[in-house]
Structures are given as structure tokens and as C-alpha cells.
Amino acid sequence: MEIIGKLRNLDAYPKINEDFYSRTLSGGVITIVSTVVMILLFLSEIRLYLYAPTETQLIVDTSRGERFHVHFDVTFPSLACSLLSVDTMDISGEQHYDIRHDITKRRLDHLGNVIESKKDGVGAPKIERPLQKHGGRLDHNEAYCGSCYGAEASDDDCCNSCEEVREAYRKKGWGLSNADLIDQCKREGYVQKVKEEEGEGCNINGFLDVNKVAGNFHFAPGKSFHGANIFLQDLVAFQTENYNITHKINKLSFGDEFPGVVNPLDGVEWTQPTTSGMYQYFIKVVPTIYTDVMGRRIHSNQFSVTEHFREGNVYPRPPPGVYFIYDFSPIKVIFTEGNTSLLHFLTNICAIVGGVFTVSGIIDAFVYHGHRAIKKKIELGKYR
């Protein structure tokens, strides 16, 4: 019993009989206000705990030899898929023309609806015995070696497909102006395919794997090729040079997505005026690393952009197409999600409850004693 009595003496929270409580109107108002303030601060603390602030750090980018993916989804309502090619090049000398891997093309009608895909060469007659380089048709058990139609680099060169003939012409700097007379193109139905898609649009999406150096990628009508340090267009004879490069960028990102990233070209539309030309996007790419609360790192990029349209009626005439010219910033941005510990959160909650309770008690005591003092002075005034 003595131990229990000693424990009672250590009680820092002595209890008062309810008969001695004096409840006031001001005390009730202060209790309601302090409760509301306590709830708001409590919710704010929970939000800070669940959604910790992100710290930003800027450092010099010293990385070398890296590669990254450019993800894109672009719609051309007035360009057929058979005419649209994707090319890339950078200052290191790496060049890729008419890229097809990791890219999907969807044919669109004039209303923008996706047309059912068809097999290649629809409408083209199948030639069982293709034309050989020596002029005759392919005989039984004879290895096929197609003609390059004057574009052979040596006597042993063979062009066994329409694309190989076009590539041979590109290397020579020639334009393939009469594809319907090329046996390989006729056999593969290239000309018929282009004519069949006349008046259609195209949605092209996928990704490009490029070096982390300054360069460009572009969507060009016709098969573009490089010669004499300028881009020219290999146009088929039945096409006009007035390509309509009206386009909508549904999605464009340099690298993987991360929380809070804003891609300024997403949803951007541009309608071509009366004349054809070259539309250019000049992009400044900022390397970015995002680290979440679990320590996972996402290596990506942000970018800013400016735009410019070069009309096609000037000299020298620019090749039609949509060009994305990008360069890299020497500064890398590092985002790091903050991590508030549970003990820190509980400490703040206790501080909120205790602090609001103490402050409200001081205010209540001040109001109560002030009210009593004023009341006493009024009563003394009455007796005088």
C-alpha cells in the first residue's frame, strides 16, 4: 500500500472534482476553434508524411557514351504511310534512314479512323520468275541476282529487292523517278501500294535508340537520302512535291517517364499553310535522374523547345518534313524524394496536440481572468 501511495504522489496530472469545474461560453468557443486548428494541422502533417517534398540538385553532366530512347507518337492526317519515313543522324556520324524496327504505322482514313491493316503488296501481281541482272528470267535452280539498273558499285553487286535498288540509287545520289519500271518494285507492289494509299493519313509511333549527343530525327515524305551534305528527296513520278505536313504530336519524350515530368510537345498540333515546307523543332534536352523514396533511380530527360517553319518557295528549297533537332545541356538535374521517418511524424503530431492545447489554455485563462476582473470593477462601481 505504501508503494501505491508513493506512486499516487508522483502523479503529474492531479484530478479535480467535477464540482469545482466552471464552464464558460468563451471556453467553449476557444475549444471549438482550437479543435479545428488541431485537425487542420494534423491533416497537413499527414500530407507531408505521405507526399514528402522533392529535393532538387544541379550538377555537371560528366557521363559519356550513353544511349537513350526517344518515344514518339505522331499523326499525319494528309500523308500516306507508304510515303512516310523516319531518319536519324547525329554529330558523331551515326546515320539511319527509313527506320522500320520498333516502329508501328497505322493507316488512317480522311476522318482519322484506323484502317484495317493489309498484307504488303496488295494489288501487285506476283512474278514467279523475276528478272535477272543479265536480262533473262530466273531459271530452275538458278540463284537470283537482280539488276541495280545502272547503280551497281561493281559487277558482282545484286539488288534483289525494291529497297536494295533504292539504296543503290541513294548511294549514287540519284532519284528513283520511275519505280513502276523497276522489276523488283513492280513485283513487290510498291507503286500500287502508294497509289492505293493516296488521300490517306498515317499515325506513326514507337521509339528510336540514339546516342547521347546532338543530332536530329525527322519524318520526311518520300525516301530521304544523304548526298553532298544536304538532304534530298527521292520522289516517285506520280507525286507532287507539295506535301502536306500538317501533324499532331500525341506524345514525345526523351527517355522514360518519371513523376512530375512535363513534356511540352504532348498534344501539340500544327496545320500547314498554303505552301509546303520544313517544320523544325529545336529542342534543348536536360539529363535528369529521379530517385524515389525506395531508392529506385530513373535515368531520363526533360526538354524545352522552340519552333520554326521554313517555307518551301525560297531558294535553296528546304526538303519537306518535320524535323526535331536536339542538343544536350551540360547540366544534369537530380530529383530526390524526401523520406520522413515515422518517429519524426509522431513527434510532430505530439507537438501539434500539445502546442495547440497549451496555447488555447493560455488564451482561455487570459479571457477568463480578464472577464472576471472587468466584472469586479463593474460591481465596485455600482457600490460607490
C-alpha positions as CSV (number, residue, x, y, z in Angstrom):
1,M,0.0,0.0,0.0
2,E,2.9,2.3,0.7
3,I,4.2,1.8,-2.8
4,I,0.8,2.6,-4.3
5,G,0.7,5.7,-2.2
6,K,4.1,6.8,-3.4
7,L,3.0,6.2,-7.0
8,R,0.0,8.4,-6.4
9,N,2.3,11.2,-5.1
10,L,4.2,11.0,-8.4
11,D,1.1,11.7,-10.5
12,A,1.8,14.8,-12.6
13,Y,-1.8,15.0,-13.7
14,P,-3.8,15.6,-10.5
15,K,-7.5,15.2,-10.9
16,I,-10.0,17.9,-9.9
17,N,-13.5,17.1,-8.8
18,E,-16.1,18.0,-11.3
19,D,-17.9,20.1,-8.7
20,F,-15.1,22.6,-8.9
21,Y,-15.2,23.0,-12.7
22,S,-16.5,26.3,-14.0
23,R,-17.5,26.1,-17.7
24,T,-17.8,29.3,-19.7
25,L,-19.1,30.4,-23.1
26,S,-15.6,31.8,-24.1
27,G,-14.1,28.4,-23.1
28,G,-16.5,26.6,-25.4
29,V,-15.7,28.9,-28.4
30,I,-11.9,28.5,-27.8
31,T,-12.3,24.7,-27.5
32,I,-14.1,24.6,-30.9
33,V,-11.5,26.9,-32.6
34,S,-8.5,25.0,-31.2
35,T,-10.0,21.7,-32.2
36,V,-10.5,22.9,-35.8
37,V,-6.9,24.2,-35.8
38,M,-5.6,21.0,-34.4
39,I,-7.4,18.9,-37.1
40,L,-6.1,21.1,-39.9
41,L,-2.5,20.9,-38.7
42,F,-2.9,17.1,-38.2
43,L,-4.1,16.7,-41.8
44,S,-1.3,18.9,-43.1
45,E,1.3,16.8,-41.2
46,I,-0.2,13.6,-42.7
47,R,0.0,15.0,-46.2
48,L,3.7,16.0,-45.7
49,Y,4.4,12.5,-44.4
50,L,2.7,10.7,-47.3
51,Y,3.8,13.1,-50.0
52,A,7.3,14.1,-49.0
53,P,8.9,17.1,-50.7
54,T,11.3,16.5,-53.6
55,E,14.8,18.0,-53.3
56,T,16.4,19.3,-56.5
57,Q,20.2,19.3,-57.2
58,L,22.1,20.6,-60.2
59,I,25.5,19.0,-61.1
60,V,27.7,19.0,-64.2
61,D,26.9,16.1,-66.5
62,T,30.1,14.1,-67.0
63,S,28.5,10.9,-68.4
64,R,29.9,9.6,-71.7
65,G,28.9,7.0,-74.3
66,E,25.3,6.7,-73.2
67,R,22.3,5.9,-75.4
68,F,18.6,6.7,-74.8
69,H,15.2,6.1,-76.3
70,V,13.1,8.8,-78.0
71,H,9.5,7.8,-77.6
72,F,7.1,9.3,-80.1
73,D,3.5,9.1,-81.4
74,V,2.8,11.5,-84.3
75,T,-0.3,11.7,-86.6
76,F,-0.1,13.0,-90.1
77,P,-3.7,13.3,-91.4
78,S,-2.6,14.1,-95.0
79,L,0.4,11.9,-95.6
80,A,0.1,8.2,-96.5
81,C,2.1,5.7,-94.5
82,S,3.9,4.4,-97.7
83,L,5.4,7.9,-98.2
84,L,6.5,8.5,-94.6
85,S,10.0,7.6,-93.5
86,V,11.9,8.1,-90.2
87,D,15.5,9.1,-90.4
88,T,18.1,9.9,-87.7
89,M,21.6,11.3,-87.7
90,D,23.9,12.8,-85.1
91,I,27.2,14.7,-84.9
92,S,29.1,11.5,-84.2
93,G,28.4,10.4,-87.8
94,E,25.8,7.7,-87.0
95,Q,23.0,7.8,-89.6
96,H,19.9,5.7,-90.1
97,Y,17.5,6.1,-92.9
98,D,13.9,4.8,-93.3
99,I,14.0,3.1,-89.9
100,R,11.4,0.4,-89.5
101,H,12.2,-1.6,-86.4
102,D,10.4,-0.7,-83.2
103,I,8.1,1.5,-85.2
104,T,4.4,1.0,-85.9
105,K,2.4,2.7,-88.7
106,R,-1.4,2.8,-88.8
107,R,-3.2,3.9,-91.9
108,L,-5.9,6.5,-91.4
109,D,-8.9,7.5,-93.5
110,H,-9.9,11.1,-94.1
111,L,-11.9,11.1,-90.8
112,G,-8.9,9.9,-88.8
113,N,-10.2,6.4,-88.2
114,V,-7.7,3.5,-88.3
115,I,-8.0,1.4,-91.5
116,E,-7.6,-2.4,-91.1
117,S,-4.1,-3.4,-91.9
118,K,-3.4,-5.3,-95.2
119,K,-0.6,-7.5,-96.3
120,D,2.3,-6.0,-98.2
121,G,2.0,-5.8,-102.0
122,V,-1.8,-5.9,-102.1
123,G,-2.9,-5.5,-105.7
124,A,0.5,-6.4,-107.1
125,P,0.8,-9.4,-109.4
126,K,3.2,-12.0,-108.2
127,I,6.0,-12.6,-110.6
128,E,7.1,-16.2,-110.4
129,R,10.3,-15.8,-112.5
130,P,11.9,-12.4,-111.6
131,L,14.2,-10.6,-114.0
132,Q,17.9,-11.4,-113.6
133,K,20.8,-9.0,-113.9
134,H,21.8,-10.5,-117.2
135,G,18.4,-9.7,-118.7
136,G,16.8,-13.1,-118.7
137,R,14.3,-14.6,-116.3
138,L,15.2,-16.8,-113.3
139,D,15.6,-20.4,-114.4
140,H,15.2,-23.6,-112.4
141,N,17.8,-23.9,-109.6
142,E,19.5,-20.6,-110.6
143,A,20.5,-18.3,-107.8
144,Y,18.7,-15.0,-108.1
145,C,20.7,-11.8,-108.7
146,G,18.6,-8.8,-109.6
147,S,19.8,-5.8,-111.6
148,C,20.5,-2.5,-109.9
149,Y,19.6,-0.7,-113.2
150,G,22.9,1.1,-113.6
151,A,23.6,1.8,-109.9
152,E,25.9,-1.1,-109.3
153,A,29.1,-0.2,-107.5
154,S,30.8,-3.3,-109.0
155,D,29.9,-6.1,-111.5
156,D,29.2,-8.5,-108.6
157,D,26.6,-6.4,-107.0
158,C,23.0,-7.6,-106.9
159,C,19.8,-5.8,-106.0
160,N,17.2,-8.5,-105.0
161,S,14.5,-6.2,-103.7
162,C,13.0,-2.8,-104.4
163,E,14.6,-1.4,-101.2
164,E,18.1,-2.6,-102.4
165,V,17.6,-0.8,-105.8
166,R,16.5,2.3,-104.0
167,E,19.6,2.1,-101.7
168,A,21.9,1.7,-104.7
169,Y,20.3,4.8,-106.2
170,R,20.8,6.7,-102.9
171,K,24.5,5.8,-102.8
172,K,24.8,7.2,-106.3
173,G,22.9,10.3,-105.4
174,W,20.2,9.5,-108.0
175,G,16.4,9.8,-107.6
176,L,14.3,6.8,-108.5
177,S,11.8,8.6,-110.6
178,N,10.2,5.6,-112.4
179,A,9.6,2.9,-109.8
180,D,6.9,1.2,-111.8
181,L,9.6,0.2,-114.4
182,I,11.8,-1.5,-111.8
183,D,11.1,-5.2,-111.8
184,Q,11.7,-5.6,-108.1
185,C,9.4,-2.7,-107.2
186,K,6.7,-3.9,-109.6
187,R,7.0,-7.4,-108.1
188,E,6.6,-6.2,-104.6
189,G,3.7,-3.9,-105.5
190,Y,5.4,-0.7,-104.3
191,V,3.8,1.6,-106.8
192,Q,0.4,0.0,-106.5
193,K,0.7,0.4,-102.7
194,V,1.5,4.1,-102.9
195,K,-1.4,4.7,-105.3
196,E,-3.8,2.7,-103.2
197,E,-3.0,4.8,-100.1
198,E,-3.4,8.1,-101.9
199,G,-5.5,10.5,-99.8
200,E,-5.0,8.6,-96.6
201,G,-3.3,9.7,-93.3
202,C,-0.8,7.9,-91.1
203,N,-0.2,7.5,-87.4
204,I,3.4,6.5,-86.6
205,N,4.6,5.6,-83.1
206,G,7.4,3.7,-81.5
207,F,10.9,4.6,-80.3
208,L,14.3,5.4,-81.6
209,D,17.6,4.3,-80.0
210,V,20.1,7.2,-80.4
211,N,23.4,8.4,-79.0
212,K,23.5,10.9,-76.2
213,V,25.0,13.6,-78.5
214,A,23.5,16.4,-80.5
215,G,21.6,15.2,-83.6
216,N,18.2,15.2,-85.2
217,F,15.5,12.8,-86.3
218,H,12.8,13.7,-88.8
219,F,9.7,12.4,-90.5
220,A,10.1,13.0,-94.2
221,P,7.7,12.3,-97.1
222,G,9.3,10.1,-99.6
223,K,12.6,8.2,-99.1
224,S,15.2,10.7,-97.9
225,F,18.9,10.2,-98.5
226,H,22.1,12.0,-97.9
227,G,24.3,13.4,-100.6
228,A,26.7,16.3,-100.9
229,N,26.0,17.1,-97.2
230,I,22.3,18.0,-97.9
231,F,19.0,16.1,-97.7
232,L,17.2,15.5,-100.9
233,Q,14.0,13.6,-101.6
234,D,13.6,10.6,-103.8
235,L,10.2,11.3,-105.3
236,V,8.1,8.9,-107.3
237,A,6.9,10.3,-110.7
238,F,3.2,10.4,-110.0
239,Q,3.6,12.5,-106.8
240,T,3.7,16.3,-106.4
241,E,6.3,18.0,-104.3
242,N,3.6,19.9,-102.3
243,Y,3.4,17.5,-99.4
244,N,1.0,18.5,-96.6
245,I,3.0,18.0,-93.4
246,T,0.1,19.0,-91.1
247,H,0.7,17.0,-87.9
248,K,-0.3,16.4,-84.3
249,I,2.3,15.2,-81.7
250,N,0.4,12.9,-79.4
251,K,3.4,12.0,-77.4
252,L,7.1,12.9,-77.5
253,S,9.6,12.1,-74.6
254,F,13.3,11.7,-74.3
255,G,13.7,8.7,-72.1
256,D,11.5,7.0,-69.5
257,E,8.6,8.8,-67.7
258,F,9.0,9.8,-64.1
259,P,6.7,11.5,-61.6
260,G,6.1,15.2,-62.3
261,V,7.6,15.2,-65.8
262,V,6.1,17.6,-68.3
263,N,6.7,17.0,-72.0
264,P,5.9,20.4,-73.7
265,L,5.1,18.9,-77.1
266,D,2.4,16.4,-76.0
267,G,-0.8,17.3,-77.7
268,V,0.7,20.0,-79.9
269,E,-0.9,20.4,-83.4
270,W,0.3,22.3,-86.4
271,T,-1.6,23.0,-89.6
272,Q,0.3,23.7,-92.8
273,P,-0.4,27.0,-94.6
274,T,-0.9,27.1,-98.3
275,T,2.8,26.4,-99.2
276,S,4.8,23.3,-98.4
277,G,8.0,23.5,-96.4
278,M,10.0,22.3,-93.5
279,Y,8.8,22.5,-89.9
280,Q,11.6,22.4,-87.3
281,Y,11.5,21.9,-83.5
282,F,14.7,23.0,-81.8
283,I,15.0,21.0,-78.6
284,K,17.3,21.5,-75.6
285,V,17.4,18.3,-73.6
286,V,18.3,18.3,-69.9
287,P,19.5,15.0,-68.4
288,T,17.6,14.1,-65.3
289,I,17.8,11.5,-62.6
290,Y,14.8,10.8,-60.4
291,T,15.2,8.9,-57.1
292,D,12.1,7.8,-55.2
293,V,11.7,7.1,-51.5
294,M,12.6,3.4,-52.1
295,G,16.0,4.4,-53.6
296,R,15.0,3.4,-57.2
297,R,16.6,5.6,-59.8
298,I,15.1,6.6,-63.1
299,H,17.5,8.0,-65.7
300,S,15.6,10.2,-68.1
301,N,15.5,13.7,-69.7
302,Q,13.5,16.8,-69.6
303,F,13.4,19.3,-72.5
304,S,12.4,22.7,-73.7
305,V,11.5,23.6,-77.3
306,T,11.3,26.4,-79.9
307,E,9.6,26.1,-83.3
308,H,10.3,27.4,-86.8
309,F,8.7,26.9,-90.2
310,R,10.7,27.3,-93.4
311,E,8.6,27.9,-96.4
312,G,9.2,25.8,-99.5
313,N,9.1,28.6,-102.0
314,V,12.5,30.0,-101.1
315,Y,15.9,29.1,-102.5
316,P,17.6,26.8,-101.7
317,R,14.3,24.9,-101.3
318,P,14.2,23.0,-98.0
319,P,13.2,19.4,-98.1
320,P,9.6,18.9,-96.8
321,G,9.2,17.2,-93.5
322,V,9.0,17.6,-89.7
323,Y,12.5,17.9,-88.1
324,F,13.4,17.5,-84.5
325,I,16.9,19.0,-83.9
326,Y,18.1,18.3,-80.3
327,D,21.1,19.2,-78.2
328,F,22.1,18.4,-74.7
329,S,22.5,20.7,-71.7
330,P,25.8,20.3,-69.8
331,I,23.9,20.4,-66.5
332,K,22.2,17.4,-65.0
333,V,19.2,17.7,-62.7
334,I,18.7,15.3,-59.8
335,F,15.3,14.9,-58.1
336,T,15.3,13.1,-54.8
337,E,12.1,12.3,-52.9
338,G,12.3,13.2,-49.2
339,N,11.7,10.4,-46.6
340,T,10.1,11.5,-43.3
341,S,10.6,8.9,-40.6
342,L,7.7,7.6,-38.5
343,L,9.3,8.8,-35.3
344,H,9.6,12.3,-36.7
345,F,5.9,12.2,-37.8
346,L,4.8,11.1,-34.3
347,T,6.9,13.8,-32.7
348,N,5.3,16.4,-34.9
349,I,1.8,15.1,-34.0
350,C,2.5,15.3,-30.3
351,A,3.9,18.8,-30.8
352,I,0.7,19.9,-32.6
353,V,-1.6,18.5,-30.0
354,G,0.4,19.7,-27.0
355,G,1.2,23.1,-28.6
356,V,-2.4,23.9,-29.6
357,F,-3.7,22.6,-26.2
358,T,-1.3,24.8,-24.3
359,V,-1.8,27.9,-26.4
360,S,-5.6,27.6,-26.2
361,G,-5.3,27.1,-22.4
362,I,-3.3,30.4,-22.1
363,I,-5.9,32.2,-24.2
364,D,-8.7,30.8,-22.3
365,A,-7.1,31.7,-18.9
366,F,-6.4,35.3,-20.2
367,V,-10.0,35.7,-21.4
368,Y,-11.5,34.2,-18.2
369,H,-9.5,36.2,-15.8
370,G,-9.9,39.3,-17.8
371,H,-13.6,38.9,-17.9
372,R,-13.6,38.4,-14.1
373,A,-11.5,41.5,-13.5
374,I,-13.8,43.6,-15.6
375,K,-16.8,42.2,-13.9
376,K,-15.4,43.0,-10.4
377,K,-14.7,46.6,-11.4
378,I,-18.2,47.0,-12.7
379,E,-19.6,45.7,-9.4
380,L,-17.3,48.0,-7.3
381,G,-18.6,50.9,-9.4
382,K,-22.1,50.2,-8.5
383,Y,-21.5,50.3,-4.7
384,R,-19.8,53.6,-4.8
